[in-house]
Amino acid sequence: MNVTAHTYQIVGKSGNQISSSIEEQIRSGKLAAGTVLPPIRTLADQLQVSPTTVAAAYRSLRVRGLVRAGGRRGTIVNRRPPLVTPAGPTAPAGAVNLADGNPDPELLPALHPILARIAAKHQLYGNETNSERLIELARRSFRGDRVPANEIAVVSGAIDGIERVLQAHLSPGDVVAVEDPSYTGVLDLIAALGMIAEPVALDEFGMQPDSLAAAIRADAKAVILTPRAQNPTGAAIDKKRAAELRAVLAKAPNTLLIEDDFAGPVSGAPAFTVADSRFLRWAVIRSVSKALGPDLRLALVAGDELTIARVEGRQRLGPRWVSHILQDAVVAMWSDAK
């Protein structure tokens, strides 16, 4: 669907004014997902500005993940831009929405008994960022599945971890190899960061090695793979496929590996990691959302020393740490499970 500037009141004389005008139209829902914006020269003529000014506005929107370059189709509004926009359709009555990844509430542990017994203390600036007991339990879990875990960060969920690891090494415009089909949240995040998703074919054992190698040849700077309970296919990597993918990545030492083990022990499949301590840049992320509940907002990230240092360093400039109340609750639940 092509539009004109007048159709949606795109206005402005500077790049910032034009991009802000388009952003407002996206936020209000007047420019819907999939809308093709006017060609640069067409919009420049309509607004009586130079094509360079419109190009700068479009570039700013791409970097912020609001639009994407669609090749010959032009500049397209992203499917789910990083803005609060009008809500989309909901699942019909009686249907179960599997796409959102929610666990069955009936299977989650009761929170009240846990919260009633943890000895929560006020954490102050300058205190230890992470619970030593949580890191100890996480390290034991990672190493039990042959994941190198000398360095571990605590983040606010799997998607938060993926975002922080990507931003630790990549920039807008960089290519990220992703599973095809992939979890929509990962695709939305990549678009929001202004990065480009490069599809990698799947089979029942996850990413196909030849397809991953082709994505790396296409200049993918990072790869995000799901070792088990892949959403939406349910694929799970076995020992043979893990070795094959590891061999592909070993030939591309500068490629960042992100392993999104979001379901962890409740995935119903054994853990086979692709990560290797000999890789230059890597991270394995495990969330507690599926096993213990999404509201705990906590995930553990094992990775190489530089990646974890950058993740924690940036985190300390913003939220600083994940609440120790949440960390202590996870420790209590994990301890009960053992």
Phi, psi and chi 1 to 4 in degrees:
 res  aa     phi    psi   chi1   chi2   chi3   chi4
   1 MET       -  108.2  175.5  172.6   58.4      -
   2 ASN   -83.5  147.4  -74.5  -64.6      -      -
   3 VAL  -129.2  163.4  -57.6      -      -      -
   4 THR  -109.9  164.8   66.7      -      -      -
   5 ALA   -61.0  -35.6      -      -      -      -
   6 HIS   -72.7  -30.6  -55.2  -61.1      -      -
   7 THR   -59.6  -40.8  -57.1      -      -      -
   8 TYR  -118.3   21.2  -69.0  104.7      -      -
   9 GLN    55.0   43.5  -67.9   85.9   46.3      -
  10 ILE   -73.2  121.6  -61.1  175.3      -      -
  11 VAL  -133.2  171.4  -61.7      -      -      -
  12 GLY   129.4  155.0      -      -      -      -
  13 LYS  -116.5  -15.8  -67.8  -61.4 -177.3 -178.8
  14 SER  -114.9  166.1   68.5      -      -      -
  15 GLY   -58.9  -42.8      -      -      -      -
  16 ASN   -64.4  -41.0  -74.9  -21.1      -      -
  17 GLN   -65.5  -41.2  -69.5  172.9  -16.1      -
  18 ILE   -67.5  -45.3  -64.5  168.2      -      -
  19 SER   -64.7  -38.5   63.3      -      -      -
  20 SER   -65.2  -38.2  -65.2      -      -      -
  21 SER   -63.8  -45.0  173.7      -      -      -
  22 ILE   -65.7  -41.1  -65.6  172.1      -      -
  23 GLU   -58.7  -42.5  178.0  178.8  -11.3      -
  24 GLU   -63.7  -38.0  170.4   56.7   25.9      -
  25 GLN   -67.4  -35.5  -55.9  -55.5  -52.0      -
  26 ILE   -68.9  -45.3  -64.9  172.9      -      -
  27 ARG   -61.3  -39.1 -172.5 -162.3   61.3   76.5
  28 SER   -79.1  -11.8   66.1      -      -      -
  29 GLY    91.4   -0.3      -      -      -      -
  30 LYS   -71.9  -30.0  -66.6  178.5 -179.5  178.4
  31 LEU  -106.2  100.5  -80.4  174.0      -      -
  32 ALA   -80.9  162.4      -      -      -      -
  33 ALA   -55.0  136.2      -      -      -      -
  34 GLY    89.9   -7.7      -      -      -      -
  35 THR   -66.5  133.8  -60.6      -      -      -
  36 VAL   -91.8  120.7 -179.2      -      -      -
  37 LEU   -73.3  159.9  -62.5 -179.4      -      -
  38 PRO   -59.4  146.7  -20.1   31.3      -      -
  39 PRO   -55.2  153.8  -23.7   33.7      -      -
  40 ILE   -56.0  -48.0  -71.1  174.7      -      -
  41 ARG   -68.3  -35.4  -69.3 -170.3  177.7  -82.3
  42 THR   -63.6  -48.0  -60.5      -      -      -
  43 LEU   -65.9  -37.5 -175.6   55.8      -      -
  44 ALA   -61.3  -42.0      -      -      -      -
  45 ASP   -65.4  -42.1  -71.1  -16.8      -      -
  46 GLN   -65.3  -38.1  -68.0  172.4  -10.3      -
  47 LEU   -91.7   -6.1  -61.8  179.4      -      -
  48 GLN    58.6   49.6  -62.9 -177.2  -17.9      -
  49 VAL  -129.6  174.8  -62.0      -      -      -
  50 SER   -79.3  150.7   73.3      -      -      -
  51 PRO   -57.0  -30.7  -25.7   35.4      -      -
  52 THR   -61.9  -38.0  -58.2      -      -      -
  53 THR   -66.1  -44.2  -61.4      -      -      -
  54 VAL   -66.6  -41.0  175.4      -      -      -
  55 ALA   -59.5  -39.3      -      -      -      -
  56 ALA   -65.6  -38.9      -      -      -      -
  57 ALA   -64.5  -45.4      -      -      -      -
  58 TYR   -64.0  -38.9  -79.0   10.7      -      -
  59 ARG   -63.3  -42.1 -172.8 -178.7  -49.8  112.5
  60 SER   -61.2  -41.7  171.5      -      -      -
  61 LEU   -66.6  -36.6  -66.7  167.2      -      -
  62 ARG   -66.7  -44.1  -76.9 -161.3  -56.2  -86.6
  63 VAL   -61.5  -33.7  166.7      -      -      -
  64 ARG   -88.5    1.1  -65.5  176.1   49.0 -132.2
  65 GLY    81.5   13.9      -      -      -      -
  66 LEU   -83.2  -31.4  -58.2 -178.3      -      -
  67 VAL  -135.3  168.1  -58.1      -      -      -
  68 ARG  -137.1  157.8   59.9 -175.6  171.0   83.8
  69 ALA   -80.7  125.7      -      -      -      -
  70 GLY  -107.1   27.6      -      -      -      -
  71 GLY    65.2 -130.0      -      -      -      -
  72 ARG   -66.8  -20.2  -68.0 -176.6  178.4  179.6
  73 ARG   -72.0  -21.3  -68.5 -172.1   60.7 -161.0
  74 GLY   105.6 -152.5      -      -      -      -
  75 THR   -99.0  127.1  -60.0      -      -      -
  76 ILE  -121.7  139.4  -56.3  171.3      -      -
  77 VAL   -67.9  129.7  176.4      -      -      -
  78 ASN   -63.6  155.6  -88.0  -29.4      -      -
  79 ARG   -59.4  -46.1 -175.2  172.7   56.4   86.8
  80 ARG  -136.6   83.3  -73.7 -158.3  -70.8 -175.4
  81 PRO   -65.5  154.7   24.8  -33.4      -      -
  82 PRO   -75.4   65.3   28.8  -35.2      -      -
  83 LEU  -140.8  157.3  -70.0  171.2      -      -
  84 VAL   -79.1  109.7  176.8      -      -      -
  85 THR  -120.5  167.5   55.7      -      -      -
  86 PRO   -54.4  138.7  -26.9   35.0      -      -
  87 ALA   -64.5  144.6      -      -      -      -
  88 GLY   -84.0 -175.5      -      -      -      -
  89 PRO   -65.8  147.6   23.0  -32.9      -      -
  90 THR   -98.6  164.9   57.7      -      -      -
  91 ALA   -65.8  142.3      -      -      -      -
  92 PRO   -64.3  158.8   21.7  -31.7      -      -
  93 ALA   -57.6  133.8      -      -      -      -
  94 GLY    88.9  -10.3      -      -      -      -
  95 ALA   -91.8  150.7      -      -      -      -
  96 VAL  -105.9  122.6  176.8      -      -      -
  97 ASN   -82.2  104.2 -175.5   -6.2      -      -
  98 LEU   -86.0  -18.9  -60.9  179.3      -      -
  99 ALA   -67.5  -27.9      -      -      -      -
 100 ASP   -78.3  -10.6   59.9   15.0      -      -
 101 GLY    77.8   14.5      -      -      -      -
 102 ASN   -71.4  139.0  -89.3  -40.1      -      -
 103 PRO   -75.4  165.1   28.3  -33.8      -      -
 104 ASP   -73.4  118.3 -175.8  -16.8      -      -
 105 PRO   -55.7  -29.2  -22.9   32.9      -      -
 106 GLU   -67.0  -20.6  -63.5  -62.0  -38.0      -
 107 LEU   -95.4   -5.2  -59.9  177.7      -      -
 108 LEU   -83.8  148.0  -63.2  175.4      -      -
 109 PRO   -68.1  148.3   23.9  -33.1      -      -
 110 ALA   -66.8  133.9      -      -      -      -
 111 LEU   -84.1  -36.2  -73.3  173.9      -      -
 112 HIS   -57.7  -47.5 -175.7  -92.5      -      -
 113 PRO   -61.7  -34.7  -21.0   32.9      -      -
 114 ILE   -68.4  -50.0  -63.8  -66.2      -      -
 115 LEU   -64.6  -29.6  -64.3  176.0      -      -
 116 ALA   -71.2  -23.9      -      -      -      -
 117 ARG  -108.0  -11.5   81.0  167.5 -162.3 -106.4
 118 ILE   -73.6  142.0   62.0  174.7      -      -
 119 ALA   -89.7   70.1      -      -      -      -
 120 ALA   -68.4  133.2      -      -      -      -
 121 LYS  -124.3  152.1  -61.8  178.7 -179.7  179.3
 122 HIS   -65.1  129.6  -74.1  -67.4      -      -
 123 GLN   -98.3  132.8  -66.2  -65.0  -40.4      -
 124 LEU  -112.0  161.2  -56.9  176.8      -      -
 125 TYR   -57.3  133.8  -57.7  117.5      -      -
 126 GLY    97.8  -14.0      -      -      -      -
 127 ASN   -73.2  170.3  -73.4    4.1      -      -
 128 GLU   -59.0  135.1  -74.0  -65.9  -33.8      -
 129 THR   -69.8  -42.6  -58.8      -      -      -
 130 ASN  -117.2  149.9  -60.0  -36.1      -      -
 131 SER   -68.9  124.3  159.5      -      -      -
 132 GLU   -60.2  -38.0  -68.2 -176.3    6.0      -
 133 ARG   -66.6  -40.1  179.5   60.9  175.7  154.7
 134 LEU   -63.1  -45.3  176.9   63.1      -      -
 135 ILE   -63.1  -39.3  -64.0  -60.6      -      -
 136 GLU   -62.2  -46.6  175.6 -171.2  -19.1      -
 137 LEU   -65.9  -40.3  -69.9  171.4      -      -
 138 ALA   -64.7  -44.0      -      -      -      -
 139 ARG   -61.6  -40.6 -178.1  171.0  -72.0  118.2
 140 ARG   -62.8  -41.7 -172.2 -176.6  -54.2  168.4
 141 SER   -65.9  -47.4  174.1      -      -      -
 142 PHE   -59.3  -50.9  -82.0  126.1      -      -
 143 ARG   -66.6  -29.3  -71.9  178.7  173.7  172.4
 144 GLY   -62.5  -23.8      -      -      -      -
 145 ASP  -106.4   20.3  -66.7  -34.3      -      -
 146 ARG    64.1   27.3  -60.8 -176.8 -178.6  -83.6
 147 VAL   -92.6  121.5  176.4      -      -      -
 148 PRO   -61.1  131.3   -5.1   12.0      -      -
 149 ALA  -142.3   50.9      -      -      -      -
 150 ASN   -72.6  -34.4  -68.9  -28.7      -      -
 151 GLU  -117.8  129.9  -53.5  -65.7  -28.0      -
 152 ILE  -137.2  135.0  -63.1  176.5      -      -
 153 ALA  -114.5  153.8      -      -      -      -
 154 VAL  -110.6  123.4 -177.8      -      -      -
 155 VAL  -128.0  176.4  -63.7      -      -      -
 156 SER   -94.9   62.4  -61.7      -      -      -
 157 GLY   102.2  165.9      -      -      -      -
 158 ALA   -65.3  -44.5      -      -      -      -
 159 ILE   -65.0  -38.4  -69.6  -66.3      -      -
 160 ASP   -60.1  -42.0 -179.2   52.8      -      -
 161 GLY   -64.1  -43.8      -      -      -      -
 162 ILE   -61.1  -44.8  -66.5  171.8      -      -
 163 GLU   -60.6  -45.5  178.0  176.1    7.1      -
 164 ARG   -66.3  -37.5  -68.9 -176.2 -178.5  -78.1
 165 VAL   -70.2  -42.8  172.7      -      -      -
 166 LEU   -59.2  -46.3  -76.3  172.7      -      -
 167 GLN   -70.5  -18.5  -69.6 -174.1  -46.7      -
 168 ALA   -68.9  -22.9      -      -      -      -
 169 HIS  -132.5  -24.4  -64.6  -67.1      -      -
 170 LEU  -109.6  168.2  -87.4   63.7      -      -
 171 SER  -130.6  162.9  -58.3      -      -      -
 172 PRO   -53.4  138.5  -28.4   36.8      -      -
 173 GLY    96.5  -16.7      -      -      -      -
 174 ASP   -72.0  152.0  -76.4  -18.3      -      -
 175 VAL   -95.1  134.9  176.3      -      -      -
 176 VAL  -121.6  123.3 -178.5      -      -      -
 177 ALA   -76.9  128.7      -      -      -      -
 178 VAL  -132.9  158.9  -63.5      -      -      -
 179 GLU   -67.5  145.2  -63.1  155.7  -24.4      -
 180 ASP  -126.7  104.2 -177.4   21.8      -      -
 181 PRO   -80.1  160.6   31.1  -36.8      -      -
 182 SER  -128.0  163.2 -174.8      -      -      -
 183 TYR   -63.1  129.8  173.5   51.3      -      -
 184 THR   -61.3  -32.3   55.9      -      -      -
 185 GLY   -62.1  -36.6      -      -      -      -
 186 VAL   -68.0  -42.4  169.7      -      -      -
 187 LEU   -64.0  -41.0  -62.1  178.3      -      -
 188 ASP   -63.3  -40.6  -68.0  -21.2      -      -
 189 LEU   -63.7  -46.6  173.3   62.9      -      -
 190 ILE   -58.7  -43.5  -69.7  170.8      -      -
 191 ALA   -64.2  -41.0      -      -      -      -
 192 ALA   -64.3  -28.6      -      -      -      -
 193 LEU   -85.3    0.1  -66.2  175.1      -      -
 194 GLY    74.8   19.9      -      -      -      -
 195 MET   -98.8  172.0  -61.6  173.0 -172.4      -
 196 ILE  -117.9  125.8  -58.8  166.3      -      -
 197 ALA   -85.2  130.0      -      -      -      -
 198 GLU  -112.8  114.8  176.8   69.4   20.8      -
 199 PRO   -70.3  141.1   25.4  -32.9      -      -
 200 VAL  -123.0  127.7  176.2      -      -      -
 201 ALA   -65.0  147.8      -      -      -      -
 202 LEU  -116.6  157.2  -66.2  178.6      -      -
 203 ASP  -135.3 -165.0   58.7   22.8      -      -
 204 GLU   -65.3  -14.8   62.7 -177.2  -56.6      -
 205 PHE  -106.9   20.2  -60.6  111.8      -      -
 206 GLY    93.6 -153.0      -      -      -      -
 207 MET   -57.7  137.6  -81.1 -171.7  168.9      -
 208 GLN   -84.1  128.8  -62.9 -179.7   17.4      -
 209 PRO   -55.7  -43.1  -26.3   34.6      -      -
 210 ASP   -64.0  -38.7  -70.8  -13.9      -      -
 211 SER   -69.2  -37.7 -173.6      -      -      -
 212 LEU   -63.8  -43.1  174.7   58.0      -      -
 213 ALA   -60.3  -38.6      -      -      -      -
 214 ALA   -66.1  -38.8      -      -      -      -
 215 ALA   -64.6  -38.3      -      -      -      -
 216 ILE   -67.2  -38.0  -68.4  173.4      -      -
 217 ARG   -65.5  -26.2  -70.3 -164.9  -63.6  -88.2
 218 ALA   -82.9   15.6      -      -      -      -
 219 ASP    80.0   27.3 -157.0   29.3      -      -
 220 ALA   -65.3  126.4      -      -      -      -
 221 LYS   -88.8  -18.0  -63.7  -69.1 -168.4  -61.1
 222 ALA  -147.9  159.4      -      -      -      -
 223 VAL  -133.6  132.9   52.9      -      -      -
 224 ILE  -113.2  117.2  -58.3  174.1      -      -
 225 LEU  -128.8  153.7   60.9   82.8      -      -
 226 THR  -108.7  115.8  -48.0      -      -      -
 227 PRO   -72.2  -23.8   25.4  -33.8      -      -
 228 ARG  -159.3  158.9   48.1 -172.5  173.6  172.7
 229 ALA    55.1   41.7      -      -      -      -
 230 GLN   -58.7  133.1 -161.4  -86.5  -20.8      -
 231 ASN  -102.5  116.4 -173.6  -18.3      -      -
 232 PRO  -109.3    6.2   36.1  -35.7      -      -
 233 THR   -91.2  -22.8   68.9      -      -      -
 234 GLY    82.2    6.5      -      -      -      -
 235 ALA   -60.0  150.1      -      -      -      -
 236 ALA  -139.9  132.3      -      -      -      -
 237 ILE   -71.8  135.8  -68.2  173.1      -      -
 238 ASP  -103.4 -179.5   63.6    2.1      -      -
 239 LYS   -61.1  -41.2 -174.9  176.0 -178.6  179.4
 240 LYS   -65.4  -45.7  179.6  174.7 -179.3  -68.3
 241 ARG   -66.8  -37.1  179.4   58.3   55.1   84.3
 242 ALA   -59.4  -42.3      -      -      -      -
 243 ALA   -66.1  -39.1      -      -      -      -
 244 GLU   -66.3  -43.4  -67.9  169.6  -17.4      -
 245 LEU   -68.3  -36.2  -65.8  173.8      -      -
 246 ARG   -62.7  -38.3 -162.0  176.8  -60.2  117.0
 247 ALA   -66.0  -38.9      -      -      -      -
 248 VAL   -63.2  -46.5  170.5      -      -      -
 249 LEU   -69.9  -28.7  -70.4  165.6      -      -
 250 ALA   -63.1  -25.2      -      -      -      -
 251 LYS   -86.0   -4.8  -64.3  176.8 -178.1  177.7
 252 ALA  -129.6   69.3      -      -      -      -
 253 PRO   -61.7  -19.6   22.0  -33.2      -      -
 254 ASN   -91.1   -0.5  -66.6  -39.9      -      -
 255 THR   -81.6  129.2  -56.7      -      -      -
 256 LEU   -79.2  125.9  168.7   65.9      -      -
 257 LEU  -100.5  127.3  167.1   65.7      -      -
 258 ILE  -121.6  118.6  -59.1  176.5      -      -
 259 GLU  -105.0  113.1 -158.5  168.3  -82.2      -
 260 ASP   -97.5   85.4  179.1   16.7      -      -
 261 ASP   -90.5   61.8 -168.7   12.2      -      -
 262 PHE   -65.9  -30.1   70.5   95.5      -      -
 263 ALA   -89.4  -26.3      -      -      -      -
 264 GLY    57.4 -135.0      -      -      -      -
 265 PRO   -69.3  -13.6   24.4  -34.3      -      -
 266 VAL   -95.4   11.7  -62.3      -      -      -
 267 SER   -72.2  -22.4   64.3      -      -      -
 268 GLY    83.5    9.1      -      -      -      -
 269 ALA  -134.4  149.2      -      -      -      -
 270 PRO   -67.8  158.4   23.4  -32.6      -      -
 271 ALA   -91.3  124.2      -      -      -      -
 272 PHE  -130.0  112.6  -67.4  102.6      -      -
 273 THR   -91.3  148.8 -175.8      -      -      -
 274 VAL   -92.9  -20.4  177.2      -      -      -
 275 ALA   -61.7  147.3      -      -      -      -
 276 ASP  -143.6  133.8 -169.1  -49.3      -      -
 277 SER   -62.2  -16.1   59.4      -      -      -
 278 ARG   -80.8  -12.7  -67.8  171.9  -66.8 -178.2
 279 PHE   -68.5  146.2  -70.4  171.3      -      -
 280 LEU   -71.5  -46.2 -172.4   62.0      -      -
 281 ARG  -133.7  121.0  -58.1  -72.6  173.4 -104.7
 282 TRP  -158.4  158.5   62.5  -85.0      -      -
 283 ALA  -153.9  138.7      -      -      -      -
 284 VAL  -117.6  125.2  176.4      -      -      -
 285 ILE  -115.1  128.6  -58.5  170.2      -      -
 286 ARG  -126.0  121.9  -73.8 -173.6  174.4  172.9
 287 SER   -96.5  156.6  169.1      -      -      -
 288 VAL   -99.0    1.3  -55.2      -      -      -
 289 SER   -60.8  -41.7  -66.0      -      -      -
 290 LYS   -75.8  -34.1  -60.9  -59.8 -179.7  -75.9
 291 ALA   -87.9  -37.7      -      -      -      -
 292 LEU  -114.8  -18.4  -55.4 -178.9      -      -
 293 GLY   128.8  133.0      -      -      -      -
 294 PRO   -59.8  -28.8  -23.1   33.7      -      -
 295 ASP   -72.1  -11.0 -162.4   39.4      -      -
 296 LEU   -71.5  -22.3  -73.6  170.5      -      -
 297 ARG    48.1   58.1  -49.8  -48.1  -50.3  138.6
 298 LEU  -146.4  136.9 -170.5  145.8      -      -
 299 ALA  -145.1  155.1      -      -      -      -
 300 LEU  -109.0  139.4  -71.1  -54.1      -      -
 301 VAL  -122.8  115.5 -175.3      -      -      -
 302 ALA   -97.7  141.6      -      -      -      -
 303 GLY  -169.6 -177.0      -      -      -      -
 304 ASP   -70.1  162.6   65.5   89.6      -      -
 305 GLU   -59.1  -44.2 -175.6  176.5   -0.4      -
 306 LEU   -67.4  -43.1  178.0   60.7      -      -
 307 THR   -60.0  -48.9  -64.3      -      -      -
 308 ILE   -64.7  -38.2  -60.8  -57.1      -      -
 309 ALA   -62.6  -41.4      -      -      -      -
 310 ARG   -69.6  -40.5  -71.9 -177.3  176.1 -179.7
 311 VAL   -60.4  -49.9  166.0      -      -      -
 312 GLU   -69.4  -36.3  -68.4 -171.6  -36.1      -
 313 GLY   -63.4  -44.0      -      -      -      -
 314 ARG   -69.3  -38.1 -177.9   64.8 -176.2   87.2
 315 GLN   -59.7  -38.4 -175.2 -177.6   41.4      -
 316 ARG   -71.7  -13.2  -72.2  171.2 -175.3  171.6
 317 LEU   -86.8  -12.8  -64.7  176.7      -      -
 318 GLY  -116.8 -102.9      -      -      -      -
 319 PRO   -69.8  -15.9   24.9  -34.2      -      -
 320 ARG    75.5  -54.3  -64.1 -179.6 -178.6 -115.2
 321 TRP  -156.1  163.6   66.2   82.7      -      -
 322 VAL   -83.7  134.7  173.8      -      -      -
 323 SER   -45.9  131.5  166.8      -      -      -
 324 HIS   -69.6  -19.4  -83.2 -108.6      -      -
 325 ILE   -64.0  -44.4  -62.8  172.7      -      -
 326 LEU   -66.2  -43.9  -60.8 -177.8      -      -
 327 GLN   -60.3  -44.1  -66.0 -168.6   45.5      -
 328 ASP   -67.1  -35.0  -69.4  -14.4      -      -
 329 ALA   -64.3  -42.1      -      -      -      -
 330 VAL   -64.4  -42.4  171.1      -      -      -
 331 VAL   -58.0  -45.8  167.8      -      -      -
 332 ALA   -62.6  -42.4      -      -      -      -
 333 MET   -67.8  -43.1  -67.9  179.9 -174.5      -
 334 TRP   -64.4  -39.1  -85.3    0.9      -      -
 335 SER   -65.1  -40.0  -60.4      -      -      -
 336 ASP   -62.5  -39.0  -78.2   -4.9      -      -
 337 ALA   -65.6  -24.8      -      -      -      -
 338 LYS   -88.8      -  -62.5  177.9 -174.9  -51.4
